[in-house]
Amino acid sequence: PLWPGTIDWPEYADEMPFPGAESRQDVWNRLSAFLDTLLSQSVETCILVSHSGTLSILFALWLGMYIHDTDHCLLAGKAGGVSELLEDDAGHRILVRLNDLSYIR
């Protein structure tokens, strides 16, 4: 159950789930800067751990989507899910795996 006066995931990118919280737009801006910094470094492999909603925004950024595209879709997963993002030699950004839980079996 949610706290009174809150919503789990706002319908629109500029809505806030509760007063003083970040909107998806705020998280988008923060993650966009983080992703730019990460990609400017010469790191071959990077492991990120995050909450589902934040990962959804990261995946959308990775795929070159726009913030308001997230008003209509959610690229998220379950706890412990492993996703693999890859950029090929031509600069294409690929979601190789999304929320893979096969290692649990």
VEXMAR-173962 format. One record per residue (C-alpha): residue in three letters; x, y, z negated. Coordinates in Angstrom, 1 decimal. Example, Ala and Ser with C-alpha at 12.3 -4.5 7.8 and 13.67 -1.06 7.14 Angstrom:
2
<ALA,<12.3,-4.5,-7.8>>;
<SER,<13.7,-1.1,-7.1>>;
END
This chain:
105
<PRO,<0.0,0.0,0.0>>;
<LEU,<1.1,3.6,0.7>>;
<TRP,<1.3,6.4,-1.9>>;
<PRO,<-1.7,8.6,-1.9>>;
<GLY,<-1.3,11.5,0.6>>;
<THR,<1.2,9.7,2.8>>;
<ILE,<1.1,7.9,6.1>>;
<ASP,<3.3,5.0,7.2>>;
<TRP,<4.3,6.2,10.7>>;
<PRO,<3.0,9.4,12.0>>;
<GLU,<1.1,9.3,15.3>>;
<TYR,<3.0,12.1,16.9>>;
<ALA,<6.7,12.9,16.8>>;
<ASP,<6.4,16.3,15.1>>;
<GLU,<4.1,15.1,12.3>>;
<MET,<5.5,14.4,8.8>>;
<PRO,<4.5,11.3,6.8>>;
<PHE,<4.4,13.5,3.6>>;
<PRO,<5.5,17.0,2.6>>;
<GLY,<9.2,17.5,2.7>>;
<ALA,<9.9,14.4,4.7>>;
<GLU,<11.6,14.2,8.1>>;
<SER,<9.4,14.0,11.2>>;
<ARG,<10.4,11.6,14.0>>;
<GLN,<11.6,14.7,15.8>>;
<ASP,<13.9,15.5,12.9>>;
<VAL,<15.3,12.0,12.8>>;
<TRP,<15.6,12.1,16.6>>;
<ASN,<17.8,15.2,16.4>>;
<ARG,<19.9,13.8,13.6>>;
<LEU,<20.4,10.4,15.4>>;
<SER,<21.0,12.0,18.7>>;
<ALA,<24.0,13.9,17.2>>;
<PHE,<25.2,10.8,15.5>>;
<LEU,<25.0,8.7,18.7>>;
<ASP,<26.9,11.4,20.7>>;
<THR,<29.6,11.4,18.0>>;
<LEU,<29.7,7.6,18.0>>;
<LEU,<29.9,7.3,21.8>>;
<SER,<32.7,9.9,22.0>>;
<GLN,<35.0,7.6,20.0>>;
<SER,<36.8,4.7,21.6>>;
<VAL,<35.2,2.0,19.5>>;
<GLU,<34.5,-1.3,21.3>>;
<THR,<32.1,-2.8,18.7>>;
<CYS,<30.0,-1.0,16.1>>;
<ILE,<27.6,-2.6,13.6>>;
<LEU,<24.7,-0.4,12.3>>;
<VAL,<22.3,-1.3,9.6>>;
<SER,<19.1,0.7,9.3>>;
<HIS,<15.4,0.8,8.6>>;
<SER,<13.0,-0.3,11.4>>;
<GLY,<11.6,3.2,12.2>>;
<THR,<15.0,4.7,12.5>>;
<LEU,<16.2,1.8,14.7>>;
<SER,<13.2,2.4,16.9>>;
<ILE,<14.3,6.0,17.5>>;
<LEU,<17.9,4.8,18.1>>;
<PHE,<16.8,2.3,20.7>>;
<ALA,<14.7,4.9,22.4>>;
<LEU,<17.7,7.3,22.5>>;
<TRP,<20.0,4.5,23.8>>;
<LEU,<17.5,3.8,26.7>>;
<GLY,<17.3,7.5,27.6>>;
<MET,<13.7,8.0,26.6>>;
<TYR,<12.3,11.2,25.4>>;
<ILE,<11.1,11.9,21.9>>;
<HIS,<7.4,12.0,22.8>>;
<ASP,<7.7,8.6,24.5>>;
<THR,<7.8,7.4,20.9>>;
<ASP,<4.3,8.6,20.4>>;
<HIS,<3.2,5.6,22.5>>;
<CYS,<5.7,2.8,21.7>>;
<LEU,<7.7,1.3,18.8>>;
<LEU,<11.0,-0.6,19.4>>;
<ALA,<11.4,-2.0,16.0>>;
<GLY,<11.8,-5.3,14.3>>;
<LYS,<11.6,-7.4,11.2>>;
<ALA,<14.1,-7.3,8.3>>;
<GLY,<17.3,-9.1,9.2>>;
<GLY,<16.7,-8.9,12.9>>;
<VAL,<19.8,-8.5,15.1>>;
<SER,<19.8,-6.3,18.2>>;
<GLU,<22.6,-5.9,20.7>>;
<LEU,<23.1,-2.8,22.7>>;
<LEU,<25.5,-2.8,25.6>>;
<GLU,<26.8,-0.2,28.1>>;
<ASP,<28.0,-1.8,31.3>>;
<ASP,<30.9,-0.6,33.5>>;
<ALA,<28.4,1.4,35.6>>;
<GLY,<27.2,3.3,32.5>>;
<HIS,<23.8,1.5,32.3>>;
<ARG,<22.6,1.2,28.7>>;
<ILE,<21.0,-2.2,28.0>>;
<LEU,<19.1,-3.7,25.1>>;
<VAL,<20.6,-7.2,25.4>>;
<ARG,<18.7,-8.6,22.3>>;
<LEU,<16.0,-6.9,20.3>>;
<ASN,<15.3,-8.2,16.7>>;
<ASP,<16.8,-11.6,17.2>>;
<LEU,<16.2,-13.8,14.2>>;
<SER,<17.4,-17.1,15.8>>;
<TYR,<20.4,-17.3,13.4>>;
<ILE,<18.0,-18.1,10.5>>;
<ARG,<17.0,-21.4,12.0>>;
END
